[in-house]
Amino acid sequence: MTFDANTILERRAAISGAGQSDIGRRLYRDPLDLTLDACMAAIADAGLEPSDIDGIATYPGAMDTPPGFSGGGVVEVQDALRLELGWYSGGLELPGQLGSVINACLAVASGLATHVLCFRSVYEGSAQGEGGRSAVMPGGGRAGSFRASGFMEWVLPYAVPSAATWIAMMAQRHFHEFGTTREQLAAIALNARKNAALNPKAIYRDPMTLGDYLSARMISSPLCLFDCDVPCDGATAVIVSRADAAADLRKPPIHVEAVGAALRGRPSWDQFDDLTTMACRDAAAQMWTRTDLRPSDVQLAEMYDGFSFITVAWLEAMGFCGKGEAGPFLEGGARIARDGEIPLNTNGGQLSAGRLHGYGFLHEACVQLWGEAGERQVPHDPEVGVAAAGGGPLAGCLLLTRRR
């Protein structure tokens, strides 16, 4: 099937620049400083000035619960950079963290803005201090002093406010139905650590073996410590530009071929219709209906690993392997290595590089497609990549290409 670019509105959008702040386990820097560092880096990367920016998109916007989950919102960034906006968007109820970028694509496609600054910042590492990690969901660790509402009413009484428990349940179901093993799941974490060794900004760069993985303490069976992402401080930003306006900027634009943001299952972490998958099933399926490209055309996959099983769900949803076949596909790690069939999470993902909460994957996809990844650059000069973020009932994805 051939698509008319005029009917696939996201094709009017391109990514023209990307930037990051310092990334660290605990930087103890003002989170707005980190946010502005990333924003200014992305603007400069595109060859623009702050006065050229007429749109802002972010996830989740300004919020202070749970601690460190957001380093700034639309108001703070607009005021700090003195931006004159034609459009802006921020909020929690989006199709995953990259839903803000999808919104930006549609905004420039409709003519509401020309250059949209999209950003996501966190300072969870510093906010948690020197103590142990707390749950990132509202109510985590405060059951005695927190009045729950919504779905938290049903999980707090059982002391399970963390998505670690909910995702573990999904992983356990996948293990039960398809025979997936911990050794196969380990390939996600081991691949991430191997790639992180080549990323100077990664939090954890020391080698990790299968023995290290299997001997790590269990968090929520079958997920161990190394199946969980690493809280950190840092900010990431990209510039989404109108494609015709991006053509003459500092670097070749990365074109948005298609996006996916569908949710057809129940909007629930624990009551989804198929617990071996998530909303990524619907987002990926929608994305593939909006392009002539197929999974076999993708040369780079940067996909969410807040917990390692989420990446398993994305691999199957994207069609890189069949439903229930991710275990054998991952076994040994060769297929997902930087020189494999589908290089996966080439910056170390959130399991080793740090929990930048979705935006880090889009940044890495862009850096790789521009050929700017340094030592971790994949060897085959990729032209097509996918960035995907979200877990449970939240998911959004973008198919990106240097071709047009």
Secondary structure, DSSP 4 states (H G I P E B T S, - for coil): ----TTTSGGGGEEEEEEEE---BS-----HHHHHHHHHHHHHHHTT--GGG--EEEESS-S--SSTTS-S--HHHHHHHHT---SEEEE-S-SSSTTHHHHHHHHHHHTTS-SEEEEEEEEEHHHHTTTS----SSTTTT-TTT----TTHHHHGGGT--SHHHHHHHHHHHHHHHH---HHHHHHHHHHHHHHHTT-TT-S--S---HHHHHHSPEEETTEEGGGB----EEEEEEEEEEHHHHTTSSSPPEEEEEEE----S-S-SSS-S-TTS-THHHHHHHHHTT-S--GGG---EEE--SBHHHHHHHHHHTTSS-TT-HHHHHTTSTTTSTTSSS-B-TT-IIIII---TTHHHHHHHHHHHTT--GGG--TT---EEEEEE--TT--EEEEEES--
